[in-house]
Amino acid sequence: MKIQTFLEHHGITTNPFAEEDARTDPVFKEHCIASVYHPSWDKVYGDPANPSTAIIFGEKGAGKTALRLQIVQHLNEYNRAHPTGKLYTIEYDDFNPYLDRFRDKLSRRRQKATDRVLAEWKLWDHMDAILSIGVTQLVDRILTGTEPQTTDSAVAPGSKTKLPFDKHQSRDLLLLSALYDQSLSETARSRWQRLAKRLKFRTWKSYWDLALGWFVTALVIALFLHLGMKENGDWSWWATPWPYLIAAAGWIPRWWRMFKWWGQARAIVKQVRVSNLQTTALRQIFQQFAAAEISGQPLPNKDRTDDRYELIVKFQGLLRALGYNGIIVLVDRVDEPHLINGNADQMRALLWPMLDNKFLQHPGMGFKLLLPIELVRFIEREEKTFYERARLDKQNMIPSLVWTGEALYDVANARIKACATPGKPVSLRDLVNESMGERQLLDALRSLRVPRHLFKFLYRVLVAHCNAYTDENPSWRISGEMFESQLALYRRDQENFDRGLGAV
């Protein structure tokens, strides 16, 4: 018997349990994202008017990525309903590019061992990566006009309407763009110049040293022509070094500025270890700022967090001008980078620098850390200094993303309803024979623990049931014996799989 025939008999148009990953699951994205929640949803999401931090631990398949997608969906709806108090979302869930650039900037000896690479990872590397994501998408929005940038929803960033930045904020955005814009669509300098033009930021004052150099050079040439063209002119002066020294003296301010900003750019490229900054391009951009405009501004040229905090404050000021009163940073997929590869010790080395109370409780920012359950055992072993720095008691920590049998039953029913013919009520209970009692069914689902195992198992039991019957002699209910036997087989296979992962 075909699975589709079995499902259509119950009024279900598509298989509700064919997908397992929330990122590629159309049933979740189109139907369940706004209706199916984990019991801890309110604590995870919090109050958007006051961004807060939450640290959630869950095993594979517990729904961490689904939670992230739901948070993004709800924040988008909140922003549409509150145009003057929006939240800016930064999804920090792809660590590969940052880890690759970070490793490339270490010595060859340290590059060879993953443990040595991650031992060098610090809090400011996380801050640089988060600023890179946030600044890049902000510049994209301003240049392309992908969403409203002021409280007036009719005004788009890509339009010719003046942006709501004063002179100092325009300078701050251009400074942040020079340091953290990681777009690969064009060169850093051309993109910066486009942004400066969009902001109507005048750079002509920065060319005074270039103008001085050409002026002195032209003056020396004019003197040369004047003396040389005189009747019986004396050319001997030009055989001395003085005219060339005078011409060169006119270029000293220019050369000094080039040398000064080359040194600064080199230090920044060295310290911002997660970026693809190039020293020459960064030096050229810095030289387009007048000295008074950039003097005293924070630059991430040291191995410390102080400058990064100041740059985050500047970024927040820009966002407030655009109608954003806070920032939410979503951290997910910590176990997936190829440098981590699911290793718990390496996940700890990557994530632990971020567990800093000053950072997690930074005013106007909230962090949602969706972390693998394997990291809980490391927290339990930490010493007092870690708890004093992380202050996990203030971070809305959820030690385990637990699903009850009843919650999993509701998830299954919601997916079945989403795939059913409109107006026809159908539930998981309708697919299973009455010989299996409701309490027995809930206990079986509870043993699966997480939604991913639920989907895998229900798909497996549907296949096994349909394979046991023909189209000529169908059975429209799954027997209790079939359900229990497939559950026992699934548990055994899963235990063997987990044991294999542990051995690796």
C-alpha positions in Angstrom: 0.0 0.0 0.0 1.3 3.4 -0.9 1.9 6.0 1.9 0.1 8.6 -0.1 -3.0 6.4 -0.4 -3.0 5.9 3.3 -2.7 9.6 4.0 -5.3 10.7 1.4 -7.8 8.3 3.0 -7.5 10.4 6.2 -7.7 13.6 4.3 -3.9 14.4 4.5 -2.5 15.8 1.3 1.2 15.6 2.0 3.4 13.6 4.4 3.7 15.8 7.6 6.8 14.0 8.8 9.0 13.9 5.7 11.3 16.7 6.8 13.4 16.8 9.9 15.4 20.1 9.7 13.5 23.4 10.4 15.6 25.3 7.9 14.3 23.2 5.0 10.9 22.2 6.4 8.0 23.8 4.4 5.4 22.6 6.9 7.0 24.3 9.7 7.8 27.5 7.8 4.4 27.9 6.2 2.1 26.6 9.0 3.6 25.8 12.3 6.1 28.7 12.8 3.4 30.9 14.2 1.3 28.3 16.1 3.6 25.5 17.6 5.8 26.5 20.5 8.0 24.9 23.1 6.6 25.3 26.6 9.5 27.6 27.5 8.8 30.0 24.6 7.9 33.0 26.7 11.1 32.8 28.7 13.2 32.4 25.6 11.5 35.2 23.6 11.1 37.6 26.5 9.7 41.1 26.1 10.8 42.8 22.8 10.4 46.2 24.5 13.2 45.3 26.8 15.7 43.1 25.1 17.0 40.3 27.4 19.5 37.5 27.2 18.5 33.8 27.3 20.8 30.8 27.3 19.1 27.6 26.1 20.7 24.1 26.0 19.1 21.3 24.0 20.1 18.1 22.4 20.2 17.6 18.6 16.7 17.8 17.2 15.2 19.5 20.2 14.1 22.5 18.1 16.9 25.1 18.7 16.9 26.2 15.1 13.1 26.2 15.0 13.2 28.5 18.0 15.6 30.8 16.2 13.4 31.0 13.1 10.4 31.7 15.3 12.2 34.5 17.1 13.1 36.1 13.8 9.5 35.7 12.6 8.1 37.3 15.7 10.6 40.1 15.7 9.7 41.0 12.1 6.0 41.1 13.2 6.9 43.2 16.2 8.9 45.6 14.0 6.0 46.1 11.6 3.7 46.8 14.6 6.2 49.2 16.3 8.0 51.3 13.6 9.4 53.6 16.2 10.7 50.9 18.6 12.0 48.2 16.4 14.6 45.6 17.2 17.6 44.9 15.0 18.3 41.2 14.5 21.8 39.8 14.0 21.9 36.0 13.2 25.3 34.8 14.4 25.0 31.2 13.3 27.6 30.7 10.6 31.0 30.6 12.2 33.0 29.1 9.4 34.1 32.3 7.6 35.2 33.9 10.8 37.1 30.9 12.1 38.8 30.4 8.7 40.0 34.0 8.7 41.0 33.8 12.3 43.1 30.7 11.8 44.8 32.2 8.7 46.1 35.1 10.8 47.8 32.8 13.4 51.3 31.4 13.0 51.7 28.2 11.1 52.6 26.3 14.2 49.3 27.2 15.8 47.2 26.6 12.7 48.1 22.9 12.7 46.2 22.1 15.9 42.5 23.0 16.3 43.0 23.2 20.1 45.7 25.9 19.7 43.6 27.8 17.3 40.5 28.0 19.6 42.7 28.7 22.6 43.5 32.0 21.0 39.8 33.0 20.4 38.8 35.8 22.7 35.7 37.8 23.5 36.7 40.7 21.2 36.8 38.2 18.3 33.1 37.5 19.0 32.4 41.2 19.2 34.2 41.8 15.9 32.2 39.1 14.2 28.9 40.4 15.5 29.8 43.9 14.4 30.8 42.6 11.0 27.4 41.0 10.5 25.4 43.9 11.8 27.3 46.6 10.0 27.4 44.7 6.7 23.7 44.2 6.6 23.0 47.8 7.7 25.2 49.1 4.8 23.4 46.7 2.4 20.0 48.1 3.5 21.1 51.7 3.1 22.6 51.2 -0.3 19.9 48.9 -1.7 16.8 50.0 0.1 15.5 46.7 1.4 13.6 48.0 4.3 12.4 51.3 5.9 15.2 53.2 7.6 13.2 55.8 9.5 9.9 55.9 11.4 8.2 56.8 8.1 7.6 53.5 6.4 7.3 55.2 3.1 11.0 56.2 3.1 13.4 53.5 1.8 17.2 53.6 2.4 17.9 53.2 -1.3 15.8 56.3 -2.2 17.1 59.8 -2.6 15.5 60.9 0.7 18.0 62.2 3.1 19.0 59.7 5.8 18.3 60.7 9.4 22.0 61.1 10.4 23.8 64.2 11.5 27.4 64.9 10.5 28.9 62.9 13.4 26.6 59.9 12.8 27.5 59.9 9.2 31.2 59.9 10.2 30.4 57.0 12.7 28.7 54.9 10.0 31.6 55.4 7.6 34.1 54.5 10.3 32.2 51.4 11.1 31.9 50.6 7.4 35.6 50.9 6.9 36.3 48.6 9.9 33.6 46.0 9.6 31.8 46.0 6.2 32.6 42.5 4.9 30.6 42.6 1.7 32.1 40.7 -1.2 30.0 42.3 -3.9 32.6 45.0 -4.7 35.9 46.4 -3.4 36.0 47.9 0.0 37.0 51.3 -1.2 34.4 51.6 -4.0 31.6 50.5 -1.6 32.8 53.0 1.0 32.8 55.8 -1.5 29.3 54.8 -2.6 28.2 55.0 1.0 29.9 58.4 1.5 28.1 59.7 -1.5 24.8 58.4 -0.2 25.4 60.1 3.1 26.5 63.3 1.4 29.7 63.1 3.4 32.3 65.6 2.0 35.9 64.3 1.8 37.5 67.2 0.0 39.1 68.5 3.2 41.2 65.4 3.5 43.0 66.2 0.2 44.7 69.4 1.6 48.1 67.6 1.8 47.7 66.3 -1.8 46.9 69.8 -2.9 49.9 71.2 -1.0 52.2 68.7 -2.6 51.0 69.6 -6.1 51.1 73.3 -5.4 54.7 73.2 -4.2 55.7 71.0 -7.2 54.0 73.4 -9.6 55.7 76.4 -7.9 59.1 74.8 -8.4 58.3 74.0 -12.0 57.1 77.5 -12.7 60.3 78.9 -11.2 62.3 76.6 -13.4 60.5 77.8 -16.5 60.8 81.4 -15.4 64.5 81.2 -14.9 65.2 79.0 -17.8 63.3 81.0 -20.4 65.0 84.3 -19.4 67.6 85.6 -21.8 70.9 84.3 -20.8 69.2 82.5 -17.9 71.3 80.8 -15.3 70.6 77.1 -15.2 73.2 76.1 -12.7 70.8 76.3 -9.8 69.0 73.3 -11.2 72.1 71.2 -10.9 71.9 71.6 -7.1 69.6 69.5 -4.8 67.6 72.5 -3.6 64.8 72.6 -6.1 64.2 68.9 -5.6 64.3 69.2 -1.9 61.8 72.0 -1.9 59.5 70.0 -4.2 59.9 67.0 -1.9 59.2 69.1 1.2 55.8 69.9 -0.2 54.9 66.2 -0.1 56.1 65.5 3.4 52.6 66.0 5.0 51.1 63.6 2.5 53.8 61.0 3.1 53.5 61.4 6.8 49.7 60.8 6.7 50.2 57.8 4.5 52.7 56.4 6.9 50.6 57.1 9.9 47.4 55.5 8.5 49.3 52.6 7.1 50.6 51.8 10.6 47.1 52.2 12.0 45.6 50.0 9.2 48.2 47.4 9.7 47.5 47.2 13.5 43.7 47.0 12.9 44.1 44.2 10.2 46.3 42.3 12.7 43.9 42.7 15.6 40.5 42.2 13.8 41.3 38.6 13.2 37.9 37.6 11.9 37.8 40.0 9.0 39.0 40.1 5.4 40.4 43.6 5.7 43.3 44.6 3.6 45.9 47.1 4.9 46.2 49.1 1.7 42.5 49.5 1.1 41.9 50.4 4.8 44.7 53.0 4.7 43.2 54.6 1.6 39.8 54.9 3.3 41.2 56.3 6.5 43.0 59.0 4.4 39.7 60.3 3.2 38.8 61.4 6.7 39.9 64.9 7.7 42.1 64.8 10.8 39.6 66.6 12.9 36.8 64.1 11.9 38.6 60.9 13.0 40.9 62.2 15.8 40.3 60.4 19.1 37.8 57.9 17.6 38.0 54.3 19.0 39.8 51.9 16.7 40.1 48.1 17.3 43.9 48.1 17.1 44.6 46.5 20.4 43.8 43.1 22.0 41.1 44.4 24.3 37.3 44.9 24.4 37.2 48.6 25.4 37.3 49.9 21.8 34.8 47.4 20.7 32.3 48.4 23.4 32.6 52.0 22.2 32.1 51.0 18.6 29.0 49.0 19.6 27.6 52.1 21.3 28.2 54.0 18.1 26.4 51.3 16.1 23.5 51.5 18.6 23.3 55.2 18.1 23.0 54.8 14.4 20.3 52.2 14.8 18.3 54.5 17.1 18.3 57.2 14.4 16.7 54.5 12.1 14.0 53.6 14.6 15.7 50.6 16.3 15.7 50.7 20.1 17.6 47.5 20.6 19.6 44.6 19.1 18.9 40.9 19.4 21.8 38.6 18.6 20.8 35.0 17.8 23.6 32.4 18.4 23.0 29.0 16.9 24.7 26.0 15.2 27.8 26.2 17.4 28.5 22.5 16.8 28.5 22.8 13.0 31.7 24.7 11.9 34.2 22.3 10.3 36.8 23.4 12.8 34.5 22.3 15.7 32.9 19.3 14.0 30.7 18.5 17.0 33.5 18.2 19.5 32.3 19.4 22.9 35.7 20.6 24.1 36.1 22.7 21.0 32.6 24.1 21.3 33.5 25.2 24.8 36.7 26.9 23.7 34.7 28.8 21.1 31.8 29.8 23.2 33.1 30.4 26.7 34.7 33.8 26.0 31.2 35.1 25.2 29.8 34.1 28.6 30.7 37.4 30.1 28.1 39.3 32.1 29.2 42.7 31.0 28.8 41.7 27.4 25.6 39.7 27.7 23.9 42.4 29.8 25.1 45.3 27.6 22.4 48.0 27.6 20.0 47.8 24.6 21.2 44.3 23.6 19.8 40.8 24.1 21.5 37.5 23.3 19.7 34.3 22.5 22.2 31.5 22.8 20.9 28.2 21.5 23.5 25.7 22.6 24.1 21.9 22.4 23.3 20.0 25.6 26.8 18.7 25.8 28.0 22.0 27.1 26.0 21.7 30.3 28.5 19.3 31.9 31.2 21.8 31.4 29.2 24.5 33.3 28.7 22.1 36.1 32.4 21.6 36.5 33.4 25.3 36.4 34.9 27.1 39.3 33.8 30.2 41.2 35.6 32.7 39.0 33.6 31.5 35.9 30.3 32.0 37.7 31.4 35.4 38.9 32.2 36.5 35.3 29.3 34.8 33.5 26.6 35.4 36.2 24.4 32.7 34.7 21.8 33.5 37.3 21.0 36.7 35.4 20.9 35.1 31.9 17.5 33.3 31.9 19.2 29.9 31.5 17.2 26.9 30.4 19.4 23.8 31.3 17.5 21.5 28.9 14.9 22.0 26.1 12.7 19.2 27.4 9.6 18.1 25.5 6.8 16.1 27.3 4.8 13.4 25.6 1.8 15.7 25.5 3.8 18.5 23.9 5.1 16.2 21.2 1.6 14.9 20.6 0.5 18.5 20.0 3.4 19.0 17.6 2.4 15.9 15.6 -1.3 17.0 15.5 -0.4 20.5 14.4 1.7 19.2 11.5 -1.1 16.7 10.5 -3.6 19.5 10.6 -1.4 21.7 8.5 -1.2 19.0 5.8 -4.9 18.1 6.0 -7.7 19.1 3.7 -9.2 22.4 5.1 -12.2 21.7 7.2 -11.5 18.0 7.8 -10.4 17.4 11.5 -7.8 14.7 11.8 -5.2 13.9 14.4 -2.5 11.3 15.2 -5.1 9.4 17.3 -7.1 8.8 14.1 -4.1 7.1 12.5 -3.4 4.7 15.3 -5.7 1.8 16.2 -7.8 2.2 19.4 -6.1 -0.9 20.8 -3.3 1.4 21.8 -4.6 3.5 24.7 -4.0 7.3 24.9 -1.7 7.0 27.9 0.3 4.3 26.1 0.6 6.5 23.0 1.7 9.5 25.1 4.3 7.4 27.0 5.7 6.2 23.6 6.0 9.7 22.3 7.7 10.9 25.6 10.4 8.3 25.1 11.3 10.0 21.8 12.3 13.2 23.7 12.6 15.7 20.8 10.7 16.6 17.7 13.3 15.3 15.3 13.1 11.8 16.7 9.3 12.2 16.7 9.3 13.0 12.9 11.8 10.3 12.1 9.8 7.6 14.0 6.4 8.5 12.7 7.7 8.5 9.1 9.3 5.1 9.8 6.1 3.7 11.3 4.0 4.9 8.4 6.4 3.2 5.9 6.4 0.0 7.9 2.6 -0.1 8.2 2.0 0.6 4.5 4.6 -2.0 3.5 2.7 -4.6 5.5 -0.5 -4.2 3.4 -1.4 -4.2 -0.3 -3.6 -1.8 -2.2 -6.2 -4.6 -2.6 -6.3 -5.3 1.1 -5.5 -2.0 2.9 -5.6 -1.2 6.6 -6.4 2.4 7.5 -5.2 2.3 11.2 -1.7 1.5 12.5 -1.9 -1.3 15.0 -0.6 -1.0 18.5 1.7 -4.0 18.0 3.2 -2.3 14.8 3.6 1.0 16.7 5.4 -0.7 19.7 7.6 -2.9 17.6 8.8 -0.1 15.4 9.4 2.1 18.4 11.6 -0.6 19.9 13.6 -0.9 16.7 13.9 2.9 16.4 15.2 3.1 20.0 17.8 0.4 19.3 19.0 2.0 16.1 19.2 5.4 17.8 21.2 4.0 20.7 23.6 2.3 18.3 24.0 5.6 16.4 24.6 7.6 19.6 27.1 5.0 20.7 28.9 5.3 17.4 29.1 9.1 17.8 30.4 8.7 21.3 33.2 6.5 20.0 34.1 9.0 17.4 
